[in-house]
Amino acid sequence: MKRALFVAFDQLNSKYGVLKSADKKNDLIVLVESQSMITGADWHPERLFFLISSARHFAAELREKGFEVRYLKAKNTVAGLQEIKDEFPGITFLAAEQSSYRLSKSLSDFGVEFIENDFFLTPRPLFISWASSQKTYLMENFYRKQRVRLNVLMDGDGPVGGQWNYDKDNRLPPPKNYTWPPYLEHSRDEIDLEVARELKMEVTQTWATTRAGAIAQLKYFIKNHFEKFGPYEDAMALDSWSLHHSVISPYINNGLLHPSEVIEAACASFYKGTVPIESAEGFVRQVIGWREYINGMYWFLGEEYRENNQLGANRELLPLFTDPAKTQMNCVRSIVEDVKARSWVHHIPRLMVLSNLALITGTNPQQFLDWMRREFIDAADWVMVPNVIGMGVHADGGQMMSKPYAAGGAYISRMSNYCKSCIYNPKLRVGEDACPFTTLYWDFLDRHKETFVKNHRMSQQVNGLKRLSDLDELKHRAQEVLSGLEKGEI
């Protein structure tokens, strides 16, 4: 036995990472089910089920292909590797680069050697080279270079359709009297049932735990949702938890799907003529643009970036994030209920409702980050740290985003159907029936006006405070709202 190839639970693909050079005769493949992950992290049961069952299925598939596999249950990852080292004292440990600073350090300290992580389309040195050359880290600039470099939706030197970005065409609210396609459900086998029993949870059919299931989900999206993905990608609806979204981020993030095959499938569908350019471009932008950008920024900004709190936000995590019954706001209650049910909602509820609320209430960024990390099925460290600290709650002082994504109830009303059945009125900023988002949006601007008035993208909003004849009343109502939210009564 020459090498022990360590496979992390987010690298479950035999064609990439450390397994692409695996030798059946001489290599031992090692996966470690960390008990600290199960008992110490308080993760959403659906997330734990997905990660563990996917890893166990992957180990079984490797054995069927003739590999020698050790699937260990240990206190933590290093403890599992130590068991292998005790059994084979002279063995060399090899792994692909890890996706978090913490695991990278612990494995490096143990003596694991790393090869390049190719589960992304952009090598880390290439991204660092790009970011180091920028005055501002504008994702759009990175995305356009990606389109050219990867030759995706290109027509010679220019973009297919003549535009790089069709975002303005993709902002429709949910349509009225519309029937969303049914959700794809995934059948369960004995491995799934065993994991569910160990976690003491009721098994669901929401998430696939095999590569075959992940491929089925991708094909289902291409066939049933891709065409209308773009126009409604920013919409939020009470009658659909996924709308026309692909629901494949967990599979790309744990390796069951590779971004290259996702892009290949999307482009093949587009070139058949059945998908409009605004849907194709919008989806491609999420995969080769935003996803790659966020991973690159995680490594570029450094390990201490997660501790940013430039707005001095120190409110304790509100009870409504852990208990949807602790709020009367229909949008928040419905979205948190969806998170509780499936460990997932798409990017607009995450950004414009959950993160927006954390931002305008002044919730501590690290507490909110920890909650997002625990609850979401696709919540890798590289995903959540830049998304929350940089984009969601603007805790980095504008290092990533040039303006905070703060919004009042008008945005939620325009892009969803939550407000019609809510006791609060998004058009009002004062009074007991005023929407808390509207009240707190203006109060947030007032609290931070000295900071944001210097921002050319925020100065107009801040100057709007001068037109409010009821600002004193609004500030008083904001304190009532914040107190009510802390008590779980608003």
N, C-alpha and C positions, 0 to 999 in steps of 0.2 A: 504494500500500500504506500504510494508516493505522496498523494495529495488528498487533503480534505477540502472539498469545495462547499463553502458555506452559502446557502441560498436564503436570503431574507424573505419575509412574507410579502414583500412588495416587488419581488423579482421572479415571479412564477412563470418563467418562459424558458424552454429548453434551447431556443435559438438565439438567445441574447444573454448578456452578462457572463457570469463565470461558467455557465453550462455550455456555451457555444463551442468550447474546446474540450469538453468532458470526454474522458477515456474510460470506457466500461470496464476495462481490465485492471486499470491502476488507480482509479479515482474513487473516493468515497464521498457521496453527496450527503450533506448534513443540513437538516432543518431543525430549528429549536422553537418549541412552543413555550414561550416565557410565561411562567406562572405569575410573575409580577404584572404582566400585561392584563391578566385575567382578574386577579384579585386586588391589585393595587391602584389601577388607573381609573376605575369607575366608568369605563367606557360603555356606550350604548350596547345593549345585548345584541342587537342586529348587526352592529359593526363587528363585535367579537365573533359572532357566528359566521359572518362572511369571511373574515380573515382566516380563522382557524379551519373551517371546512374547506375553503379553497386550497389552503396549504396541504391538508391531509389528502385531498383528491389529487393534487399535483404530485405528492410523494408516491401515491399508489400508481399513477400513470408512469412515473419514472421507473418504478420497479417492473412494470409490465413491459417496458422497453429494454429491460435487461441491465439497468444500473443498480449498483449497490447503494442503498439509501438507509440512513439512520434518521428517523424522526424522533426527536427527544423531547420529553417534558422535563424542564429544569427550572430552577428558581429564576434565572434570567439567561440571556443569550450566552454570556461568557461562561457561566456555570455549565451550560450544555457543551460548549466547545472544550471545556476542561475535561469533561468525561471522555471525549474522543482523544484528547492529548494523553490522558492517563492510560488509555488502552493502547495507543500507538505513540509512544514517546518521541519518536523521531519524525513524525508526520509534519508536512508543511500545510499551512492553512492559506487558502486563497479565496477571495470574494470580489465581486464587483463593488465599486465605490458605493457607499451607503447613502441614503437619502436624508439623513439627519446628522447634525453635529454630534449629538450625544452618542449614537451608535458608532459613528465613524471613530470617535476617540476611544471608546471602550474596546472596539475590535483592534484598532491600531496598537493600543497599549498591550493587548493580549499577544500581539505578534502576527496578526493576519496581514497578508499582502493583498494589495488592491490592484485590480485592472479597471479600465475605464468603464463607467456606467453608460451603456448605450441604450437604456430604456427611454431616453430622450433623444430628440433629433439634433440638439445643439450641444456639443461638447462644452464642458465648463470653461476651459481656457478660451474658446471662441467667444462665449458670451462675455467673459471678463474683458476681453480685448475690445468688444463693441462698447460695453458700458464705460470703460475707462476713457473712451474717446468722445463721450457725450457730455455736453454741459447740463442737460436734463435728460432723465431716463424715460423718454416718451415711448410708450409701447408701440405706437403706430409706426415710428421710425424703424424699430426692431422688426416689426411684423412685415413691413415692405421688403426689407433686406432678406427676411426669411423666404418670402414668396419667390424672390429672384434666385437666392442660393439653392433652394430646394426645387425650383422650377414647378411651382404649384399654381394652377390657374393663370398661366402666363401666355401671352400672345406675342411672341418675339421678345422685345425688350419691355413691353408694357403689359398691364393686367388685362385679362380677358374681360370684355365688356366695356373697357375704357376707363373704369374707376377702380381704385384700390379698395375702397370701403363703401359698403352699402348700408351702413348703420342707420342712416336717416330713414331708410325704407323699412326698417325692422322695428318699428315702435308702435304697432297697433295694439289696442286693448283687446281683451278676450271678446270674440264675436258673440252676438246674441243668438239664441235658439240654435246652438251648434252642438253637434254630437262628436265628441272626441273619440278617436279609435280606442278600443279596449286595451287594457294593460296586458303585456305579455307576462304570463306566470310561468314559474319554473318548478318542475316536479322534483320530488325529494327522494334520495336513495338512503341506504343504511348509514353511510358516513354522515350525511346531513342530520339524520335522526339521532345518531349517537352524540354529535356535537350539541344539538339542541337539548338532549337529556342532561349532558354534563353541565350545561349553562343554566339548566332549570328554566328554560324558556319555551314558549309555544312556537313551534316551527311555522314559518310563513313561506310564501311562494314568490316573494318580491325579487330576491337577488339570486342570480345564478352563482354557482360555486365551482364550475368547471369551465375549461376553455370552450368546450362545445356550447355550453350555455351562453357564454359571453359572445361567441360568434353569432348565435341565434339572436341575441339582443341587438347586435349591430345590424344584422340583416333585416330585422323587424323595423328598426328605425329607418333604414334606407327605403324600405318598401312602403311603410305606412305613415311616416312622419316627416321625412326629409323635405318633401316638397313645400310644406307649410311651416317648416321650422323657423325660417327667417322672420317673416312678418310678425309672428307671435312670440318671439324668443324673450321679449321683455314683459310679456303679459303675465298676470297672476289671476287665477280663477278658483272659485270655491268648488266647482264641479269637476276639477281635474288636478291631480297632484303633480303631474309631469307635463301636461299640455302636449306640445310636439317636440319636447326635448329628447335627446338620445338616451339618457339614463345609462351611459356607458363609462362615466368618469371613474367609478370604482374599479372597473376591469382594466382600464388603462393604467390606473395608479397601482394596481397589484401585479401587473405583468401579464394577465390573461389575454389582454389585447395589447398590441404594440401600436404607437401612434402612426407609424408608417403604413400599416395595413388599413387603419381607419381612414387616413387621407386617400389612399389608393381606392378604397371602396366608394368614398364620397365623390371623388373626381370621376370615377368610372360611371357613376349614376348621373352626374351632371352632364357629361359628354354624350350620354344617350338622349338628352333633350327633354327629360321628364322633370327636371328640377330647375327652378329659376335661379338666376345668378345671385340674387340677394340671399337666398337660403344657402346656396353653396359657399359663397364668400363668408357669410356670417359664421357658418360652422367651421370652415377652414381656419378662420381667424381665432376661434376658441382653441383649436388644437395646436396649430403651429405658431400662433401668435401668443395669446394669453398664457396658455399652459407652459410653454417654453420660457416665456418672459418671467413668470412668477418663480419657476425653478431657478432660473439664472440669477434673479435678484436675491433669492434666499442665500445663495452662496456668495454673491458679490457684496452684499450689505454686511455680512459677518454675523457671528454668533450672538453678539450683544444687542443686535438690532431689535430683538424681541422685547427688550426691557424699556423701549422708548415710551415716554408719556409726556410729550411736549405740550399738551393742552392742560396738564395738571388735573386729569380726570381721576377722581378717587372715590366715587360712589360705589358701594358694594353691589355685587351682581343682584339685579332685581329678581324677586321671587317668581315673576311670570315666566322667566326663561326656563325654570325647572318645573313649574306647575302652571299649565295654561289656564287653570281655573282661577288663577290669581289676577286676571285682568278681564275687563269688559270690552276691550278693544277687539273688534271682530277679526281684523287682519292678524294681529299678533297671536290671539288665541288659536285661530285656525292653523296658522303656520307652525306654531310650537306643537300643536296636536299632530300635524303631519310629521314633524321631526321625531316626536315620540313614537309614532307608528312605524316609520320606515327608516329613520336615521338619515333622511335626505329631503331637501327641497332645492329647487334650482337657484341660479345665481342672483336673480332679482329679489326674491324674498330674503335671501341671505344678506344682500347689500342694502336694499332700499327699505327694508322693514326691520330686520333684526339688528344689523350693524348700525343702521340709521338711528334706531332707538337708543342703542348703547352710546352712540356719539352725542346725540342731543341731550341725553340725560347725564352725561359726564361720568359714565360707568368706567371703572378702572379697566384699562386695556388688557392687562394681563389676566384678570379674572374672566373677562369676556373671551379672550383667546383660549383660555383653559376650557371654558364651556364648549366653544366651537370644536376644539380638539377632541373632547369626550364624545360629543353627540353625533358628529357627521361621519358617515360610512367612508367617505373619500378624504378624510381629514389627516393626511400626512403632514408632518411638521413643515416641510417645504411649501405645502399648499397654504396652510393657515397663517403662518407667521407674516409673510408679506401681504396676503389678502386682508387680514384683520388689522395689523399694526399700520400698514401703509395705506390701504384703500378704504377699509371698513370704518375705522375710527380715527384716521388721520393723526395717529399718535406720534408720527415721525416728523411732524412739523412741515410736511410737504416735500420730503426727500424723494418719495415715489410719485405721488399724485400732486398736481399743482393746486388742487382745490379739494375741500372736504365734500363728501357725498351726503350732505345734509339736505333734507327735504321735508316739507310739511304734508298735511293730509291731502292736498290737491293732487300731488303726484300719485299717491296710492289710489285715490278715487279715479283718476284718469286711466290708470293702467290695470285696474282690477275691478271685480264686482263685490269686494268686501264691504264697501261703505253703505250700500243700500240697506243692509240688514243690521247695521251697527247703531248703537244708541248715541254715538257721537257724530257731529256734523263737521265734515272736513273744511267747510267754508268759514267756520267760526273759529276765532282765536281766543275769545274770552267768553266766560259763562260756563255753567256746569255741563252743558251739552257740547261745548267746543271740543274739537278733535285734539287729543293730547299731542299728536304729532305737529299740528299747526301751532298750538301754543308754544310748545318747546322749541320748535324751529326758530321762531322769532326771539325767544329768550336765549337760545344758543348764540344767535348772531349778536345779540346785545352783550352777552357775557364776554364774547371774544372779539368785539368790534375793533379794538385797538390792534389786534393781530391781523384781522382779515381785511381791514380797510386798505392796507398796503398791497393786498393781492389783487392784481388787475382782473382776475376772474371772479373775485368776490366783492369788489368795491361797490358794484351796482346794488347787490343784495343788502349790503351793510348800510348803504345810503338810504335804502328803503325804510330803515328804522325811523328816519326823520319824518316820514309821512304818516306814521302811526300816532293818531291822536289819543289812543288808549294804551300807550306803552306802560304806564304805571300800573294800570289795571291788569294788563297782560303779565307783567312781572309778578304781581301778587298771585294771579291764577297759576302761573308756572310753579310757584312754590307749593301751592295746594296739590297740583298734579304730581310733582315729584314726591311729596309726602304720601300721597295716595298710592303711587306706584310702589313705594318702599313697603307699604302696609298690605299690598295686594288687593287694593280696593278700586283702582281706576281701570 
